[in-house]
Amino acid sequence: MSIRYRPVTSSNWPDLVQLFESRGGPHPCWCMVWRRMDKSLDSKGKAAKKASLQSYVERGLPVGLLGYAADEPVAWCSVAPRESYKKLQANNSLPGVWSLVCFYLKKEHRGQGLTKALIRQAMAYAKDNGAQYLEAYPVAADSPSYRFMGFRPTFEQLDFEWRGMAGKRRNVMLTKL
């Protein structure tokens, strides 16, 4: 299956809305769990989260990548400069760090290696935009929560190094770009 990837911009915002509002999509959180909310909005409710993410996009700030099968959006990853996120309990001493915090794949596209492909695309996207490092926060494959952040073995296969823990489940992993 051929997937093409595009950064989310105002021109393809409707595609992100279509993906997020599809059955099983992340419309309850709008991928704002770790991101800083727009201060002009109440932080409660999915409408505010959607509006806050849209405000990032309208201002031209990076929020992530969409994956398309033909013309249909089928995959998402949240990747952006670490400073656009709330504290992620990571080492903040390195310059030029981008964070990869979330994935969503439509159910019919899971189990086909798309997460690994999304990580590779996120690495290239971050590097092309000046990042020196990419940090991620995956969990063990048997974790009961935070599974949307990916699984540690996938990141290890792509040469991310373990740097510590963020809470009880999330591993902090880093790669130089």
Salt bridges, closest charged atoms under 4 A:
GLU21 OE2 - LYS50 NZ 3.10
ASP71 OD1 - ARG4 NH2 3.43
GLU72 OE2 - LYS106 NZ 2.85
GLU135 OE1 - ARG82 NH1 2.72
GLU156 OE2 - ARG152 NE 2.70
GLU161 OE1 - ARG163 NH1 3.97
